[in-house]
Amino acid sequence: MLPLTGAYLNLSINSLIGWQECYRSTYDTPFDLLTFMTTCKSRRFLVACHPADNKETLTLAAVARLEDILQQCSSINDCRNELKNGAKFYYVKDQAWGFEGRPKVRN
């Protein structure tokens, strides 16, 4: 599977070799953990976003293991997860889910 680890800027959809989409939503829809856990059975995940009018390039993306992408925090202000392979994921139930990192630029 490519890419393997870390965070990326401007990642081409064509570069996603071996990846299969298992969950999609928009920012105005709350993250549905139950649906995610039922439909996504992998151990490694790529989480990404792109503008609605550009389906060829992921603006921001990051790859991590399941236990890292759902690393729970008690609150968004009290999230001290560590940076692993260039990305740090956070999850606050019913409030926020995302990541930050030091992205690599890919085309």
Contacts in CASP RR format, 6 or more apart in sequence:
PFRMAT RR
TARGET T0000
AUTHOR 0000-0000-0000
METHOD contacts of the structure
MODEL  1
MLPLTGAYLNLSINSLIGWQECYRSTYDTPFDLLTFMTTCKSRRFLVACH
PADNKETLTLAAVARLEDILQQCSSINDCRNELKNGAKFYYVKDQAWGFE
GRPKVRN
1 17 0 8 1.000
1 18 0 8 1.000
1 19 0 8 1.000
1 44 0 8 1.000
2 15 0 8 1.000
2 16 0 8 1.000
2 17 0 8 1.000
2 18 0 8 1.000
3 11 0 8 1.000
3 15 0 8 1.000
3 16 0 8 1.000
3 46 0 8 1.000
3 61 0 8 1.000
3 63 0 8 1.000
3 106 0 8 1.000
4 63 0 8 1.000
5 63 0 8 1.000
5 64 0 8 1.000
5 85 0 8 1.000
5 86 0 8 1.000
5 87 0 8 1.000
6 62 0 8 1.000
6 63 0 8 1.000
6 64 0 8 1.000
6 85 0 8 1.000
6 86 0 8 1.000
6 87 0 8 1.000
6 101 0 8 1.000
6 103 0 8 1.000
6 104 0 8 1.000
7 60 0 8 1.000
7 61 0 8 1.000
7 62 0 8 1.000
7 86 0 8 1.000
7 87 0 8 1.000
7 99 0 8 1.000
7 100 0 8 1.000
7 101 0 8 1.000
7 102 0 8 1.000
7 103 0 8 1.000
7 104 0 8 1.000
8 58 0 8 1.000
8 60 0 8 1.000
8 61 0 8 1.000
8 62 0 8 1.000
8 103 0 8 1.000
8 104 0 8 1.000
8 105 0 8 1.000
8 106 0 8 1.000
9 59 0 8 1.000
9 60 0 8 1.000
9 103 0 8 1.000
9 104 0 8 1.000
9 105 0 8 1.000
9 106 0 8 1.000
10 57 0 8 1.000
10 58 0 8 1.000
10 59 0 8 1.000
10 105 0 8 1.000
10 106 0 8 1.000
10 107 0 8 1.000
11 48 0 8 1.000
11 57 0 8 1.000
11 58 0 8 1.000
11 61 0 8 1.000
11 106 0 8 1.000
12 56 0 8 1.000
12 57 0 8 1.000
12 58 0 8 1.000
12 106 0 8 1.000
12 107 0 8 1.000
13 55 0 8 1.000
13 56 0 8 1.000
13 57 0 8 1.000
13 58 0 8 1.000
14 56 0 8 1.000
15 106 0 8 1.000
16 46 0 8 1.000
19 46 0 8 1.000
20 42 0 8 1.000
22 36 0 8 1.000
22 39 0 8 1.000
22 40 0 8 1.000
22 41 0 8 1.000
22 42 0 8 1.000
23 35 0 8 1.000
23 36 0 8 1.000
23 39 0 8 1.000
23 40 0 8 1.000
25 31 0 8 1.000
25 32 0 8 1.000
26 52 0 8 1.000
30 94 0 8 1.000
31 97 0 8 1.000
33 70 0 8 1.000
33 93 0 8 1.000
42 66 0 8 1.000
43 65 0 8 1.000
43 66 0 8 1.000
44 63 0 8 1.000
44 64 0 8 1.000
44 65 0 8 1.000
44 66 0 8 1.000
45 63 0 8 1.000
45 64 0 8 1.000
45 65 0 8 1.000
45 66 0 8 1.000
45 69 0 8 1.000
46 61 0 8 1.000
46 62 0 8 1.000
46 63 0 8 1.000
47 61 0 8 1.000
47 62 0 8 1.000
47 63 0 8 1.000
47 64 0 8 1.000
47 69 0 8 1.000
47 89 0 8 1.000
47 98 0 8 1.000
47 99 0 8 1.000
48 58 0 8 1.000
48 59 0 8 1.000
48 60 0 8 1.000
48 61 0 8 1.000
48 62 0 8 1.000
49 58 0 8 1.000
49 59 0 8 1.000
49 60 0 8 1.000
49 61 0 8 1.000
50 57 0 8 1.000
50 58 0 8 1.000
50 59 0 8 1.000
51 59 0 8 1.000
60 103 0 8 1.000
62 86 0 8 1.000
62 87 0 8 1.000
62 89 0 8 1.000
62 99 0 8 1.000
62 101 0 8 1.000
62 103 0 8 1.000
63 85 0 8 1.000
63 87 0 8 1.000
64 84 0 8 1.000
64 85 0 8 1.000
64 87 0 8 1.000
64 89 0 8 1.000
64 99 0 8 1.000
68 81 0 8 1.000
68 84 0 8 1.000
68 87 0 8 1.000
68 89 0 8 1.000
69 89 0 8 1.000
69 91 0 8 1.000
69 99 0 8 1.000
70 89 0 8 1.000
70 91 0 8 1.000
71 81 0 8 1.000
71 89 0 8 1.000
71 90 0 8 1.000
71 91 0 8 1.000
72 91 0 8 1.000
72 92 0 8 1.000
72 93 0 8 1.000
73 79 0 8 1.000
73 80 0 8 1.000
73 81 0 8 1.000
73 90 0 8 1.000
73 91 0 8 1.000
73 92 0 8 1.000
74 92 0 8 1.000
75 92 0 8 1.000
75 95 0 8 1.000
76 90 0 8 1.000
76 92 0 8 1.000
76 95 0 8 1.000
76 96 0 8 1.000
79 90 0 8 1.000
79 92 0 8 1.000
81 88 0 8 1.000
81 89 0 8 1.000
81 90 0 8 1.000
82 88 0 8 1.000
83 101 0 8 1.000
83 102 0 8 1.000
86 101 0 8 1.000
86 102 0 8 1.000
87 99 0 8 1.000
87 100 0 8 1.000
87 101 0 8 1.000
88 99 0 8 1.000
88 100 0 8 1.000
88 101 0 8 1.000
89 98 0 8 1.000
89 99 0 8 1.000
90 96 0 8 1.000
90 97 0 8 1.000
90 98 0 8 1.000
90 99 0 8 1.000
90 100 0 8 1.000
91 97 0 8 1.000
91 98 0 8 1.000
END
